[in-house]
Amino acid sequence: MPANAMPNPMALRLYNTRTRQIEPFRTLEPGHARIYVCGLTPSAEGHLGHARSFLFFDVLRRYLEHPRNGYRVTFVKNVTDVDDRSIATAKAEGTTFDRVVARFYDAFRVSMRRLNVREPDAEPYATHFVPQIVAMIGELIARDFAYVTDDGIYYRVAAFPRYGALSGKNVEELLVGARIAENEHKHDPLDFALWKFAKPDEPRWDSPWGAGRPGWHIECSAMARSLLGVPFDLHGGGYDLIFPHHENEIAQSEPLMDAPPMAVMWAHGGLLNFEGRKMSKSLGNFEPLSALLDRHDPMAIRLLFLQTGYQKPMNFTEESIAGAKAALERLQRFAFRLRAAGGTATGERSAHPAAAEFFAGLDHDMDTSSALSVLFKLANQAQGIVERGEAAATLAFVRDAAGIFGIAPAFDDAALDAFDEARAAEGALAALDASFVARLAERIGGSAHLNGDGPEAAIAAVIAARNAARKAKDFALGDRLRDALAAEGIVLKDSKDGTTWTVAAG
């Protein structure tokens, strides 16, 4: 630990992969937390496994900035915008690697916004930091930690005695079975590329040793050093990045430092399985993140992740997301009841009686599951809270907690109003009698096919038929279909976003 590292005045403790123990969160500069998280390599569609890690670090960032801790956070998340896969995809599509990256990353950023993940303070693209990368490679060569070959520049792993310390891997065991590929000219099987000399049809940047492109690992070392300085406070990423990526970052960075380590703390999120298996197109269980967000409430997805410790592996199933949706609705129902009983008065939120237990959960290695359980305990006590006149203070605390969790949009006034309207519509729909579909079918004749479905499906079929009639400029038919619904107590509302319906009161 650097001698000038300052302990967090609060009680937050995190598991440090580097030391393999839970430690107080420390910052080198009092009140300022500098965090680097490895971002996406957008050479294909993003999926929920990518999102899980970013969701955790978003919650950690929010908690560090919360008045409970009061940190100013500088949060850097990179983009690896050139690699073998993006180049291969570009060749297959007859386009350029940067257009491939822009397409996939633009879609992923939209998904992150839908999940309420905040933008980083800095989002460096590797290709924008080639001068810094080249300079760092030059320093490593000068100190004999790297060497030039016919196909590129390689890091000399044997020159770094601490190699394997982060991951706990033994160098001798790693060498067993390791081979040098025919197209590589490195001296040792564990050595890795810092710079790849360009082939005739590949993108390239200039360097003193020849045109080419940076290797994956050196990008993060150079960008972290340039934007945060080294050492910095916390380096994060998914569990699968510990080796070789983060191990290699350390090996590249620390020989050039006066006082290692590269990062005081290392935090890694657990992996995500999809329906019990690793998500893969070849297994047929791959679903783009954007499509998943079209099918499920993004705030329910966040809540689902909060229910499992960030380091633990997690299995995403349709049953689990359905359970998270029901859990979110339970908390919304609780918040709606509190608002109806006590308004939205605020105050010293941390003074709420439940705050101590809530923050104790987060302080113990960001145990969001434990902290979340505090909100459900309060929901079980809703009647007593209302009767004691504690509704306003409790709602303020619930909204404060939701802000840390990143699910606050589900608890603002607009969301609670929509939640109430949706529940009312469900209740009204349930109240429609069994003969509703038959009566509606009789009113519309053969203008729409209801196929004996329930009330909701029948209403949707009539609305679809009405939309088709209006598109065909058969406004008389459109009006008859609208009137048929109105006669059965179904009121339509047209807007630029489409047609919605409600059940008329009375």
VOGU-3710 file (C-alpha; in Angstrom, 3 decimals, decimal comma):
1> mpanampnpm> 0,000/0,000/0,000  1,492/3,406/-0,912  2,479/5,272/2,244  0,276/8,273/1,464  -2,926/6,283/0,844  -5,763/7,790/2,857  -8,427/5,602/4,500  -12,019/6,311/3,686  -13,495/8,146/6,696  -16,650/6,057/6,273
11> alrlyntrtr> -16,853/2,292/6,539  -16,892/1,135/2,912  -14,877/-2,051/2,450  -14,249/-3,884/-0,818  -12,674/-7,175/-1,805  -9,289/-6,387/-3,320  -8,291/-8,970/-5,929  -4,677/-7,856/-5,577  -4,446/-8,716/-1,864  -7,242/-11,329/-1,791
21> qiepfrtlep> -8,971/-9,779/1,188  -11,696/-7,275/2,042  -10,111/-3,916/2,836  -11,259/-0,367/3,646  -11,647/1,609/0,443  -8,721/4,009/0,250  -7,859/6,934/-1,970  -4,468/8,418/-2,629  -5,935/11,919/-2,727  -8,364/12,744/0,113
31> ghariyvcgl> -11,918/13,038/-1,163  -11,063/12,107/-4,769  -11,565/8,581/-6,115  -9,895/7,757/-9,445  -11,375/4,671/-11,120  -10,562/2,918/-14,382  -12,906/0,230/-15,725  -12,160/-1,838/-18,809  -14,878/-1,142/-21,338  -16,281/-2,819/-24,401
41> tpsaeghlgh> -14,579/-4,149/-27,509  -17,484/-3,335/-29,852  -16,762/-5,733/-32,692  -20,154/-7,479/-32,327  -23,519/-6,917/-30,671  -23,369/-6,287/-26,929  -25,195/-8,636/-24,589  -26,340/-8,742/-20,981  -23,078/-10,300/-19,813  -21,263/-7,167/-20,912
51> arsflffdvl> -23,791/-5,010/-19,121  -23,529/-6,761/-15,742  -20,041/-5,486/-14,954  -20,873/-1,924/-15,997  -24,046/-1,976/-13,894  -22,065/-2,883/-10,768  -19,460/-0,168/-11,249  -22,263/2,314/-11,914  -23,748/1,486/-8,482  -20,325/1,705/-6,820
61> rrylehprng> -19,719/5,102/-8,399  -23,124/6,358/-7,246  -22,436/5,180/-3,696  -19,012/6,808/-3,573  -20,554/10,104/-4,704  -23,479/9,828/-2,286  -23,322/12,215/0,710  -22,745/9,152/2,883  -19,221/8,962/1,371  -18,903/12,315/-0,377
71> yrvtfvknvt> -16,222/11,468/-2,918  -15,518/13,332/-6,091  -15,120/10,499/-8,588  -13,148/10,552/-11,815  -14,489/7,565/-13,722  -12,719/6,378/-16,882  -14,066/3,579/-19,098  -12,228/2,821/-22,329  -13,282/1,560/-25,738  -11,058/-0,953/-27,531
81> dvddrsiata> -11,958/0,255/-30,987  -9,611/-1,851/-33,111  -8,936/-5,574/-32,844  -8,772/-8,688/-35,012  -12,540/-9,207/-34,915  -13,529/-5,673/-35,925  -11,023/-5,844/-38,773  -12,374/-9,231/-39,891  -15,989/-8,015/-39,725  -15,084/-4,946/-41,760
91> kaegttfdrv> -13,460/-7,099/-44,435  -16,491/-9,392/-44,591  -18,869/-6,438/-44,926  -16,728/-4,435/-47,313  -16,456/-1,509/-44,925  -13,953/-0,091/-42,416  -13,256/-1,167/-38,843  -14,273/2,213/-37,412  -17,718/1,985/-39,033  -18,178/-1,487/-37,554
101> varfydafrv> -17,208/-0,185/-34,118  -19,463/2,878/-34,417  -22,474/0,755/-35,336  -22,114/-1,681/-32,470  -20,992/0,822/-29,857  -23,669/3,382/-30,662  -26,276/0,653/-30,100  -24,603/-0,391/-26,848  -24,541/3,190/-25,541  -28,277/3,463/-26,202
111> smrrlnvrep> -28,771/0,277/-24,177  -26,650/1,671/-21,331  -28,813/4,791/-21,235  -31,938/2,637/-21,116  -30,396/0,803/-18,145  -29,707/4,193/-16,519  -25,939/3,646/-16,534  -24,228/7,024/-16,285  -21,726/8,142/-18,890  -18,073/7,970/-17,780
121> daepyathfv> -16,129/11,150/-17,124  -13,732/10,069/-19,845  -14,276/7,467/-22,557  -10,951/7,062/-24,348  -10,786/5,215/-27,651  -7,575/3,237/-28,074  -6,892/4,619/-31,550  -6,990/8,170/-30,145  -4,114/7,361/-27,771  -1,605/5,855/-30,183
131> pqivamigel> 1,105/8,474/-29,371  0,857/7,664/-25,651  0,883/3,931/-26,414  3,961/4,265/-28,638  5,744/6,313/-25,961  5,051/3,663/-23,329  6,303/0,881/-25,595  9,456/2,896/-26,178  10,043/3,131/-22,409  9,597/-0,623/-22,024
141> iardfayvtd> 12,075/-1,313/-24,836  14,588/1,090/-23,293  14,394/-0,807/-19,983  14,652/-4,196/-21,712  11,100/-5,229/-20,826  10,191/-5,417/-24,516  11,857/-6,328/-27,800  11,284/-5,884/-31,541  10,778/-8,844/-33,914  9,824/-9,259/-37,543
151> dgiyyrvaaf> 6,076/-9,289/-36,831  5,804/-6,835/-33,952  6,958/-5,823/-30,498  6,568/-8,169/-27,543  6,652/-7,820/-23,775  9,331/-9,926/-22,080  7,398/-11,707/-19,283  10,554/-13,236/-17,767  11,798/-9,733/-16,964  8,932/-9,143/-14,506
161> prygalsgkn> 9,313/-11,417/-11,442  5,857/-10,570/-10,047  4,043/-11,871/-13,132  1,073/-13,952/-12,015  0,646/-12,238/-8,636  -2,783/-10,751/-9,403  -4,307/-13,937/-10,800  -2,404/-16,330/-8,549  -1,099/-18,205/-11,577  2,304/-19,888/-11,487
171> veellvgari> 4,565/-19,003/-14,408  6,074/-22,482/-14,578  2,603/-24,033/-14,762  1,572/-21,567/-17,446  4,538/-22,630/-19,536  3,417/-26,255/-19,545  1,816/-26,841/-22,893  2,341/-23,236/-24,033  3,353/-22,871/-27,662  4,484/-20,164/-30,062
181> aenehkhdpl> 2,260/-19,949/-33,128  3,852/-20,286/-36,545  3,058/-16,673/-37,414  4,644/-15,293/-34,231  8,296/-14,453/-33,628  8,304/-13,910/-29,880  11,120/-15,309/-27,739  9,010/-17,008/-25,066  5,542/-18,613/-25,190  4,198/-16,276/-22,440
191> dfalwkfakp> 5,420/-13,077/-24,084  2,580/-10,993/-25,496  2,199/-8,409/-28,248  2,543/-4,703/-27,540  2,534/-3,661/-31,199  1,515/-5,633/-34,271  3,097/-4,663/-37,553  0,373/-4,116/-40,126  -0,413/-6,560/-42,890  -1,122/-5,065/-46,335
201> deprwdspwg> -4,905/-4,851/-45,863  -5,016/-3,771/-42,197  -5,373/-0,354/-40,535  -2,071/1,119/-39,417  -0,486/3,893/-37,403  3,095/5,090/-37,483  5,694/4,128/-34,895  9,517/4,341/-34,740  9,651/0,584/-35,387  7,191/0,316/-38,236
211> agrpgwhiec> 3,540/0,952/-39,062  1,034/-1,163/-37,206  -1,498/-1,139/-34,397  -1,364/-1,560/-30,628  -1,926/-4,817/-28,787  -4,941/-5,091/-26,514  -3,198/-4,921/-23,133  -0,926/-1,917/-23,716  -3,928/0,237/-24,632  -5,383/0,207/-21,122
221> samarsllgv> -2,001/0,721/-19,457  -1,325/3,802/-21,561  -4,822/5,287/-21,293  -5,026/4,782/-17,519  -1,607/6,379/-17,030  -2,471/9,296/-19,316  -5,907/10,091/-17,860  -5,559/9,138/-14,180  -1,860/8,913/-13,481  -0,334/5,966/-11,648
231> pfdlhgggyd> -0,875/4,751/-9,094  -4,639/5,315/-9,020  -7,313/4,122/-6,611  -9,330/1,334/-8,227  -9,156/-0,715/-11,405  -12,205/-2,747/-12,339  -13,606/-5,139/-14,881  -15,161/-8,546/-15,320  -13,761/-11,662/-13,665  -12,638/-12,980/-17,048
241> lifphhenei> -10,232/-10,046/-17,427  -8,043/-10,925/-14,421  -5,881/-13,109/-16,637  -4,339/-12,339/-18,966  -5,532/-8,767/-19,511  -5,149/-7,245/-16,057  -2,092/-9,336/-15,277  -0,486/-7,945/-18,407  -1,499/-4,379/-17,593  0,369/-4,662/-14,302
251> aqseplmdap> 3,412/-6,163/-15,995  3,531/-3,286/-18,488  2,832/-0,469/-16,040  4,700/-1,228/-12,828  8,249/-1,462/-14,267  7,843/2,181/-15,325  6,634/3,374/-11,894  8,611/4,729/-8,967  6,118/3,340/-6,430  3,899/0,420/-7,498
261> pmavmwahgg> 1,196/-0,885/-7,461  -0,496/0,353/-10,609  -3,842/0,442/-8,754  -4,392/0,336/-4,993  -7,479/-1,873/-5,385  -8,686/-4,252/-8,070  -12,382/-5,204/-8,219  -13,890/-7,826/-10,511  -17,506/-8,679/-11,255  -18,771/-12,237/-11,635
271> llnfegrkms> -19,722/-13,834/-14,913  -23,250/-14,225/-16,247  -24,820/-17,360/-17,668  -27,936/-17,243/-19,825  -30,428/-20,026/-19,099  -27,691/-22,036/-17,375  -25,031/-21,720/-20,073  -22,480/-19,219/-21,268  -24,154/-16,921/-23,774  -23,097/-17,922/-27,281
281> kslgnfepls> -24,551/-17,734/-30,767  -23,338/-21,283/-31,413  -25,389/-22,519/-28,423  -28,459/-20,685/-29,662  -28,939/-18,720/-26,422  -27,501/-15,382/-27,547  -29,796/-12,367/-27,462  -28,597/-8,845/-28,233  -28,913/-6,517/-25,267  -31,128/-4,139/-27,233
291> alldrhdpma> -33,633/-6,937/-27,939  -33,644/-8,005/-24,287  -34,420/-4,439/-23,222  -37,312/-4,352/-25,672  -38,817/-7,380/-23,890  -38,097/-6,480/-20,261  -38,218/-3,384/-18,053  -34,617/-2,085/-17,771  -35,184/-1,196/-14,120  -36,285/-4,789/-13,424
301> irllflqtgy> -33,021/-5,980/-15,001  -31,058/-3,672/-12,697  -33,020/-4,959/-9,722  -32,282/-8,524/-10,748  -28,544/-7,864/-10,656  -28,834/-6,154/-7,272  -30,230/-9,378/-5,845  -26,930/-11,223/-6,394  -23,512/-10,294/-4,999  -21,412/-8,636/-7,677
311> qkpmnftees> -18,583/-11,194/-7,440  -20,814/-14,250/-7,696  -21,610/-15,993/-10,970  -25,220/-15,431/-11,948  -27,759/-17,266/-14,071  -30,218/-15,163/-16,073  -33,519/-16,922/-16,807  -36,946/-15,804/-17,909  -38,224/-16,914/-14,498  -35,645/-14,783/-12,680
321> iagakaaler> -36,468/-11,626/-14,634  -40,182/-12,238/-14,082  -39,461/-12,441/-10,361  -37,458/-9,208/-10,488  -40,318/-7,466/-12,311  -42,725/-8,582/-9,589  -40,270/-7,396/-6,921  -39,963/-3,988/-8,603  -43,739/-3,659/-8,758  -43,960/-4,553/-5,071
331> lqrfafrlra> -41,593/-1,700/-4,204  -43,448/0,658/-6,543  -46,728/-0,257/-4,889  -45,130/0,470/-1,506  -43,781/3,830/-2,713  -47,149/4,731/-4,229  -48,869/4,019/-0,929  -46,317/6,126/0,960  -46,790/9,017/-1,434  -50,569/8,819/-1,153
341> aggtatgers> -50,317/8,826/2,637  -47,641/11,394/3,261  -46,635/13,390/0,246  -43,001/13,796/-0,796  -41,433/15,725/2,057  -37,672/15,266/2,349  -35,189/15,728/5,150  -32,032/14,183/6,524  -32,394/10,903/4,697  -29,550/9,096/6,423
351> ahpaaaeffa> -31,348/9,663/9,734  -34,095/7,191/8,806  -34,146/4,255/11,252  -33,572/1,784/8,402  -30,540/3,656/7,046  -27,997/2,062/9,366  -28,835/-1,455/8,226  -29,056/-0,369/4,580  -25,639/1,286/4,557  -24,097/-1,548/6,565
361> gldhdmdtss> -24,973/-3,867/3,691  -23,354/-1,612/1,099  -20,319/-0,984/3,286  -19,626/-4,723/3,437  -18,202/-5,240/-0,058  -21,196/-3,603/-1,771  -23,632/-6,287/-0,629  -26,552/-4,892/-2,630  -28,662/-7,959/-1,861  -28,509/-7,239/1,862
371> alsvlfklan> -29,192/-3,535/1,338  -32,110/-4,300/-0,968  -33,662/-6,581/1,627  -34,016/-3,542/3,902  -36,448/-1,984/1,421  -38,540/-5,147/1,294  -38,633/-5,269/5,107  -40,023/-1,751/5,062  -42,589/-2,751/2,432  -43,810/-5,453/4,835
381> qaqgiverge> -44,341/-2,752/7,454  -46,272/-0,391/5,190  -49,414/-0,232/7,330  -47,527/0,622/10,493  -45,393/3,213/8,708  -48,517/4,977/7,455  -50,253/4,802/10,830  -47,217/6,285/12,631  -47,055/9,225/10,222  -43,688/8,120/8,823
391> aaatlafvrd> -44,743/7,869/5,178  -42,986/11,012/3,912  -39,666/10,266/5,608  -39,767/6,640/4,477  -40,534/7,587/0,884  -37,578/9,990/0,938  -35,334/7,160/2,160  -36,670/4,712/-0,452  -36,015/7,217/-3,219  -32,537/7,922/-1,855
401> aagifgiapa> -31,758/4,196/-1,867  -33,197/3,866/-5,369  -30,842/6,633/-6,495  -27,823/4,672/-5,261  -29,104/1,519/-6,944  -29,749/3,398/-10,192  -33,447/2,497/-10,242  -34,686/5,952/-9,231  -36,628/6,483/-12,500  -39,025/3,748/-11,366
411> fddaaldafd> -39,910/5,755/-8,246  -40,335/9,328/-9,450  -43,792/10,867/-9,549  -44,322/10,197/-13,256  -43,414/6,518/-12,873  -45,660/6,085/-9,847  -48,537/7,768/-11,678  -48,038/5,405/-14,635  -47,806/2,458/-12,267  -51,115/3,449/-10,676
421> earaaegala> -52,788/3,851/-14,069  -51,497/0,473/-15,217  -52,756/-1,273/-12,085  -56,107/0,469/-12,470  -56,315/-0,660/-16,092  -55,519/-4,224/-15,071  -58,234/-4,100/-12,463  -60,743/-2,705/-14,917  -59,787/-5,323/-17,495  -60,238/-8,081/-14,954
431> aldasfvarl> -63,688/-6,706/-14,219  -64,862/-7,136/-17,817  -67,412/-9,925/-17,819  -67,085/-13,197/-19,704  -69,453/-12,120/-22,457  -67,388/-9,032/-23,404  -65,625/-10,644/-26,390  -68,863/-12,105/-27,786  -70,648/-8,754/-27,527  -67,732/-6,936/-29,153
441> aeriggsahl> -67,604/-9,494/-31,983  -71,298/-8,961/-32,627  -70,873/-5,180/-32,757  -68,005/-5,226/-35,278  -69,355/-8,036/-37,464  -66,608/-9,266/-39,798  -64,472/-6,115/-39,556  -61,893/-7,854/-37,328  -61,186/-11,474/-36,413  -61,162/-11,959/-32,616
451> ngdgpeaaia> -60,534/-15,709/-32,686  -62,154/-16,252/-29,284  -59,304/-14,562/-27,390  -59,657/-12,842/-24,035  -60,678/-9,184/-23,628  -57,177/-7,676/-23,919  -56,355/-9,579/-27,123  -59,778/-8,751/-28,570  -59,285/-5,031/-27,895  -55,823/-5,179/-29,507
461> aviaarnaar> -57,283/-6,890/-32,591  -59,935/-4,206/-33,013  -57,337/-1,425/-32,594  -55,132/-3,087/-35,232  -58,103/-3,310/-37,611  -58,918/0,342/-36,961  -55,321/1,383/-37,656  -55,373/-0,564/-40,918  -58,662/1,090/-41,931  -57,302/4,560/-41,193
471> kakdfalgdr> -54,125/3,801/-43,143  -56,333/2,791/-46,085  -58,256/6,061/-45,598  -61,448/4,135/-44,759  -62,260/6,550/-41,952  -65,890/5,430/-41,731  -64,797/1,892/-40,798  -62,257/3,296/-38,383  -64,960/5,296/-36,637  -67,302/2,277/-36,452
481> lrdalaaegi> -64,584/0,197/-34,782  -63,841/2,989/-32,319  -67,548/3,361/-31,543  -67,924/-0,394/-31,046  -65,215/-0,284/-28,380  -66,729/2,819/-26,807  -70,095/1,096/-26,556  -68,401/-1,581/-24,459  -66,713/1,007/-22,219  -63,286/1,044/-23,938
491> vlkdskdgtt> -61,948/4,547/-24,605  -59,167/5,021/-27,159  -56,497/7,714/-27,098  -54,402/8,423/-30,202  -50,952/10,014/-30,014  -47,758/10,168/-32,057  -46,589/7,068/-30,162  -49,652/5,011/-31,124  -53,059/4,181/-29,707  -53,694/3,360/-26,047
501> wtvaag> -56,908/2,398/-24,327  -58,572/2,599/-20,921  -61,765/1,293/-19,403  -64,234/4,103/-18,847  -65,182/4,757/-15,248  -68,573/3,596/-14,063
//
